[in-house]
């Protein structure tokens, strides 16, 4: 079927009624499960954008966090408080404070070290990089692979080479 990627949070607002702010979040729909990738910076902007885009948070089945910077994790706790029990896939190097906040919000922390298929046709690169650890999401589509990154701290060339190895 058709896979849809909806930008929920970005430094440019394209959809009517959404607000721009530094950070990133997107929603991946049309696969076996719905994936929330990152959560932006400010919860108030994130949730206003959800409302403007008519996105129902209860449709999310799992969360992927690219890296441990506030412009990608800022709304996570509020998301998890409103939608309990979600698995949160994150690089294994994330802080104990991050892992504790996920558990306190009623979710399951899933540390990722190596590449892994999280649902059929959706893969994580595993933890990459040296100074800033990050993971990316790879989607297999009828038109070829789609790679979703947070900031590409490890380098986009390295991420695409890893994608090629995984697929």
N, C-alpha and C positions, 0 to 999 in steps of 0.2 A: 504494500500500500504506500500511500504518500506520507512522507515524513515532513513535519512542519517544525521549523525553528523560529520561535518568537523572541525577539529581543525585549526583555523586561526592564533593563536598566543599562544605560550607556551615557556617554558624555554628549551624545547627540540624540534629540528626540525627533523621531520621524512620524510616529502615529499621533493623531489628534488626541489631545488631553493628557499625553504623557509628559513627564518632566525629565529633563536632562540633568545628570549629575555625574561626578567622577566615580567610576566603578563599572561593574559588569554583572549581568545575570541574564540567562536565557532559559526558555522552556522548550524541551524536545518532545514532540507528540507524534503519534502514528506508528510507534514501535510497540512491542509487547507491553512495555511499561512507559509511563511518562516520567521524564527526567528533568529535574531542576538543576541547572549548572550554575553555580555561584549565586550570590544573593545581594550583590551591590553593597553600597556603603551605608545609607541612611534608611532605617526601616520605614519612616514616614513616606519617603519618596517611593520606595519599593512597593508598599501596599497601595499607595495612590495609583501607581502605574498598573498594578494588577487590576484594580477597579476600572481604570480607563480602558484597559484591554479586555475586560470581561473574562479574566482568568480565575478559575476556581481552584484554589490551593489544595482542596481535598482530592483533586484529580492526580496530584503528584504522588508517585510511587517510591521514588528514591532521589537522593540529593548527591551531587558530585561537587566537591570543592576543589578548585584548581590549586590554590596555594594560600598560605596563611597571612594574607594582607587584608586589612580592614575594608578595602574597596571591593573585596570579593566575599567577605564573610560577615559584613556588618548587620545583615538582617536575618542571619541564620537562626539565632536563638528565638526570635519572634516567630519565624516560620515553624520551628519545631514545637514551640509552645502551643501553636494553633493547630498543628497537625502531628499528633503524637505517633511514635513508633516507627518513624521513617529511618531507613538505613542511610548513613552519611559516609560516603566514600571520600577519603582524603589521603594525601601522602603520609606515609608512616612517620615522617620526621616532625609532624605537627606537635605543638607543645602539650604538656600534660593539662594545662589550663583549658586549651581548646577541647580536648577529649572529655574533660570533666564537665564542661559547659554543655556538650552534646548529651551526655548521660543525664545530667540534671534536668534537661529539657524533655526527657523521656524518649530519646532516640538512641539508635545503636551506632556506635562509631565503628567504621570498617577501614582500618589502616591498609593502604595499598603500597606494596613495594615494587612488584614486577607487573608487567602487562597482564591484564585479566579481562575476560569477556564478562560483563556484568549482566547483560541480557543478550539474547540472540541478536547479533549484528551490531552490538555496541560494546566498545572496548575502551579501557583506560590504558594509557601508555605506561603506567607505573611511574614511580617517582623519578624525575629527571633533574639534572642541573647540579651545580656545586654551591654557589653562594646562596641562591634562592631556589629551594626545591619546589617543583611544580609538576602537575600531571595534566594531560589533555584527554579529551574525549574524542573517540573515532567512531563514526557512524558509517556502516556499509549501506549504500543506497543503490538503486537501479542505475544511477548515473555515475557511480564510482564513489570512492570514500569522501567523506566530509570530516574535517578536523576542526574541533572547537577548542580554542585555547583561552586561558585567562589573560596572561600578559606575555606569554612566550618567553619568559625569562631564560630558559635553557637555550633558546635560539630556534627560530622557525625551521631552519634547515635540519637541525638535529631532531626536532619533533617529527618532521616529515620523513626523515630517514628511519626513525623508530616505527612510524606508521607503516612504512613499506615492509619492515621486518616482521611486524605483527600480522599483517594481512598476507 
